[in-house]
Amino acid sequence: MTPESSTAHHRPWVKISHWIITISFLLLAVTGFFILMVHPRLYWGEVGNDLTPALIELPISRNYKHGGYENQTAFFDNQNSPVSASRTYDIFNQNGWGRSLHFLSAWFLVATGLVYLIAGFFTGHFRKRLWPQGEERTLQSFWHDLSTHFKQQFRLPFGPEYNLLQKYAYLSVIFLMLPLVVVTGLTMSPAVTAAFPFLLSLFGGYQSARTLHFAASISLELFLIAHLVMIILSGFVPHMRAMTFGKRI
């Protein structure tokens, strides 16, 4: 172990951005769940509502398949006409505070994420700590690291360097899943798509963007659960010390 690797495990800007992004993401997960409970149906394409076929229906609130509509009326005299109807069911609705807090948390995540990206590139954090080096970029190295995790039942010793699975997981989160969540979230905003209409073409419509937003969010939440499990298995206290006030691991 070099003298550099035995000192501060995480730089101050990494620690600060880590906790701001963590808190923002937890708020996004909670408020996003309440927003989804209001309309627990996902579609593909430009439009979708309770009266159109859903791609996925989620049994997470009393709004699931409630069928509380009557007097369906078509807007036009053709088979594919949009349909309206009177609601007869007292639906679950927490859209007001849920959307407000969701958007506020999202901007905290986006602003902090941009600072993290800029600092990560200019300080060499991504290149030195996260980017696989040399033989690590081979399939053999990946399978060896994966088998090591299983052999040790994911109870790997805590250390200053990221292992290969950590590197790939963090790179996927930073450069794939988080950007996808942010961009699909922006695509659901009519104000944003009015200025950047290519986003709708990129994702195939508002409802497609919403479905992809949901899928990416679930992926991030699964990563968070796995991340917490690995922290507990490999040493909760030293990990917390390294990510908070600890100067040495």
C-alpha positions as CSV (number, residue, x, y, z in Angstrom):
1,M,0.0,0.0,0.0
2,T,1.4,3.4,-1.0
3,P,1.5,6.3,1.4
4,E,-1.1,8.1,-0.8
5,S,-3.5,5.2,-0.5
6,S,-3.2,4.9,3.2
7,T,-4.3,8.5,3.9
8,A,-7.7,10.1,3.3
9,H,-9.8,7.5,1.6
10,H,-12.2,10.1,0.0
11,R,-11.6,13.7,-0.8
12,P,-13.9,16.3,0.9
13,W,-15.7,17.1,-2.3
14,V,-16.4,13.4,-2.9
15,K,-17.8,13.1,0.6
16,I,-20.0,16.2,0.4
17,S,-21.4,15.4,-3.0
18,H,-22.0,11.8,-2.0
19,W,-24.2,12.8,0.9
20,I,-26.1,15.5,-1.0
21,I,-26.8,13.1,-3.8
22,T,-27.8,10.3,-1.4
23,I,-30.3,12.5,0.5
24,S,-31.7,13.9,-2.8
25,F,-32.0,10.4,-4.2
26,L,-33.8,9.1,-1.1
27,L,-36.3,12.0,-1.3
28,L,-36.7,11.3,-5.0
29,A,-37.4,7.7,-4.4
30,V,-40.1,8.4,-1.7
31,T,-41.8,11.2,-3.6
32,G,-41.6,9.3,-6.9
33,F,-43.4,6.4,-5.3
34,F,-46.2,8.6,-4.1
35,I,-46.5,10.1,-7.6
36,L,-46.6,6.6,-9.1
37,M,-49.3,5.6,-6.6
38,V,-51.6,8.3,-8.1
39,H,-51.4,6.7,-11.5
40,P,-49.8,3.2,-11.2
41,R,-49.9,2.5,-14.9
42,L,-47.0,2.7,-17.4
43,Y,-47.4,3.1,-21.2
44,W,-45.3,3.3,-24.3
45,G,-45.7,6.1,-26.8
46,E,-47.0,9.6,-26.7
47,V,-50.1,9.4,-24.6
48,G,-51.8,7.1,-22.0
49,N,-54.6,7.2,-19.4
50,D,-56.9,4.9,-17.4
51,L,-59.0,4.4,-20.5
52,T,-56.2,3.2,-22.8
53,P,-54.2,-0.1,-22.6
54,A,-51.3,0.0,-20.2
55,L,-47.8,-1.6,-20.8
56,I,-47.5,-2.3,-17.0
57,E,-50.0,-1.9,-14.1
58,L,-48.6,-1.8,-10.6
59,P,-50.8,-2.9,-7.6
60,I,-49.4,-0.2,-5.3
61,S,-52.5,1.9,-4.4
62,R,-56.3,1.8,-4.5
63,N,-56.0,3.5,-7.9
64,Y,-54.9,0.1,-9.4
65,K,-57.6,-1.1,-11.8
66,H,-60.3,0.8,-9.9
67,G,-62.6,1.0,-12.9
68,G,-64.4,4.0,-11.4
69,Y,-65.5,5.6,-14.6
70,E,-68.9,6.0,-16.4
71,N,-70.3,7.8,-19.4
72,Q,-67.4,7.3,-21.7
73,T,-67.4,9.8,-24.6
74,A,-65.3,9.8,-27.7
75,F,-63.9,13.1,-28.9
76,F,-64.1,12.1,-32.6
77,D,-66.1,9.6,-34.7
78,N,-63.3,7.1,-35.4
79,Q,-62.0,4.0,-33.8
80,N,-58.8,5.6,-32.5
81,S,-60.4,8.6,-31.0
82,P,-59.3,9.8,-27.5
83,V,-61.9,9.0,-24.9
84,S,-63.1,10.9,-21.9
85,A,-65.2,9.8,-18.9
86,S,-66.6,10.9,-15.6
87,R,-64.8,9.5,-12.6
88,T,-66.9,7.9,-9.9
89,Y,-64.1,6.7,-7.6
90,D,-62.3,8.6,-4.8
91,I,-58.8,8.1,-6.1
92,F,-55.6,8.3,-4.0
93,N,-54.0,11.7,-4.9
94,Q,-50.8,13.1,-3.4
95,N,-49.5,14.8,-6.6
96,G,-49.3,18.3,-5.1
97,W,-46.6,18.0,-2.4
98,G,-45.1,14.9,-4.1
99,R,-44.3,16.6,-7.4
100,S,-43.1,19.8,-5.7
101,L,-40.6,18.0,-3.4
102,H,-39.7,15.6,-6.3
103,F,-38.7,18.5,-8.6
104,L,-36.8,20.3,-5.8
105,S,-34.8,17.2,-4.9
106,A,-34.1,16.6,-8.6
107,W,-32.5,20.0,-9.0
108,F,-30.3,19.4,-5.9
109,L,-29.2,16.1,-7.4
110,V,-28.6,17.6,-10.9
111,A,-26.6,20.5,-9.6
112,T,-24.5,18.4,-7.2
113,G,-24.0,15.8,-9.9
114,L,-22.6,18.3,-12.4
115,V,-20.2,19.6,-9.8
116,Y,-19.1,16.0,-9.1
117,L,-18.6,15.3,-12.8
118,I,-16.6,18.4,-13.4
119,A,-14.4,17.8,-10.3
120,G,-14.1,14.1,-11.1
121,F,-12.7,14.8,-14.6
122,F,-10.4,17.7,-13.6
123,T,-8.9,16.0,-10.5
124,G,-8.4,12.7,-12.3
125,H,-10.7,10.9,-9.8
126,F,-12.5,8.9,-12.5
127,R,-9.3,8.0,-14.3
128,K,-7.3,7.1,-11.2
129,R,-10.0,5.5,-9.0
130,L,-12.8,4.2,-11.2
131,W,-11.6,3.5,-14.7
132,P,-10.4,-0.1,-15.1
133,Q,-6.7,-0.2,-15.9
134,G,-4.8,-2.6,-18.2
135,E,-5.7,-6.2,-17.6
136,E,-8.8,-5.2,-15.7
137,R,-10.5,-4.5,-19.0
138,T,-10.6,-8.1,-19.9
139,L,-13.5,-10.5,-19.5
140,Q,-11.2,-12.9,-17.6
141,S,-10.5,-10.3,-14.9
142,F,-14.2,-9.6,-14.6
143,W,-15.1,-13.2,-14.0
144,H,-12.2,-13.6,-11.6
145,D,-13.4,-10.7,-9.5
146,L,-17.0,-11.9,-9.6
147,S,-16.0,-15.5,-8.5
148,T,-13.9,-14.0,-5.7
149,H,-17.0,-12.2,-4.4
150,F,-19.0,-15.4,-4.4
151,K,-16.3,-17.5,-2.8
152,Q,-16.0,-15.0,0.0
153,Q,-19.8,-14.6,0.2
154,F,-19.4,-10.9,-0.6
155,R,-17.5,-10.3,2.7
156,L,-14.5,-8.7,1.1
157,P,-12.1,-6.8,3.4
158,F,-12.4,-3.1,3.5
159,G,-9.6,-1.3,1.6
160,P,-8.7,2.0,0.0
161,E,-9.0,0.7,-3.6
162,Y,-12.2,-0.1,-5.5
163,N,-12.4,-3.7,-6.8
164,L,-13.4,-4.3,-10.4
165,L,-17.1,-4.9,-9.7
166,Q,-17.3,-1.7,-7.8
167,K,-15.7,0.2,-10.6
168,Y,-18.1,-1.1,-13.2
169,A,-21.1,-0.6,-10.9
170,Y,-20.1,3.0,-10.1
171,L,-19.3,3.9,-13.7
172,S,-22.7,2.5,-14.8
173,V,-24.5,4.6,-12.2
174,I,-22.5,7.8,-12.9
175,F,-22.5,7.7,-16.6
176,L,-25.6,5.6,-17.6
177,M,-28.4,5.2,-15.0
178,L,-28.3,8.7,-13.4
179,P,-28.0,10.6,-16.7
180,L,-30.9,8.4,-18.0
181,V,-33.1,9.3,-15.0
182,V,-32.3,13.0,-15.3
183,V,-32.9,13.2,-19.1
184,T,-36.1,11.2,-19.1
185,G,-37.3,13.2,-16.1
186,L,-36.7,16.4,-18.1
187,T,-38.5,14.9,-21.1
188,M,-41.7,14.6,-19.1
189,S,-41.8,18.4,-18.7
190,P,-43.7,20.1,-21.5
191,A,-41.7,23.3,-20.8
192,V,-38.4,21.5,-21.4
193,T,-39.7,19.6,-24.5
194,A,-41.0,22.9,-25.9
195,A,-37.4,24.2,-25.9
196,F,-35.8,20.8,-26.8
197,P,-38.4,18.9,-28.9
198,F,-35.8,16.3,-30.0
199,L,-36.1,14.7,-26.6
200,L,-39.6,13.4,-27.4
201,S,-38.2,11.9,-30.6
202,L,-35.3,10.4,-28.7
203,F,-37.5,8.5,-26.2
204,G,-40.6,8.0,-28.3
205,G,-43.0,10.3,-26.5
206,Y,-43.9,11.4,-23.0
207,Q,-45.2,8.1,-21.8
208,S,-42.2,6.2,-23.1
209,A,-39.9,8.6,-21.2
210,R,-42.0,8.0,-18.1
211,T,-41.6,4.2,-18.4
212,L,-37.9,4.5,-19.0
213,H,-37.6,6.9,-16.0
214,F,-39.3,4.3,-13.9
215,A,-37.0,1.5,-15.1
216,A,-33.9,3.5,-14.5
217,S,-35.1,4.6,-11.0
218,I,-35.7,1.0,-10.1
219,S,-32.2,0.1,-11.3
220,L,-30.8,2.8,-9.1
221,E,-32.8,1.7,-6.1
222,L,-31.6,-1.9,-6.5
223,F,-28.0,-0.6,-6.8
224,L,-28.5,1.3,-3.5
225,I,-29.8,-1.8,-1.7
226,A,-26.8,-3.9,-3.0
227,H,-24.5,-1.0,-2.1
228,L,-25.8,-0.9,1.5
229,V,-25.5,-4.7,1.8
230,M,-21.9,-4.7,0.6
231,I,-21.1,-1.9,3.1
232,I,-22.5,-3.9,6.0
233,L,-20.8,-7.1,4.9
234,S,-17.4,-5.5,4.3
235,G,-17.3,-3.2,7.4
236,F,-20.0,-0.7,8.1
237,V,-18.0,1.4,10.6
238,P,-14.8,1.9,8.6
239,H,-16.9,2.7,5.5
240,M,-18.9,5.4,7.4
241,R,-15.7,6.8,8.9
242,A,-14.1,7.0,5.5
243,M,-17.1,8.7,4.0
244,T,-17.6,11.2,6.9
245,F,-14.9,12.5,9.2
246,G,-12.3,9.8,9.1
247,K,-8.8,10.8,7.8
248,R,-7.5,7.2,7.8
249,I,-9.1,3.9,7.0
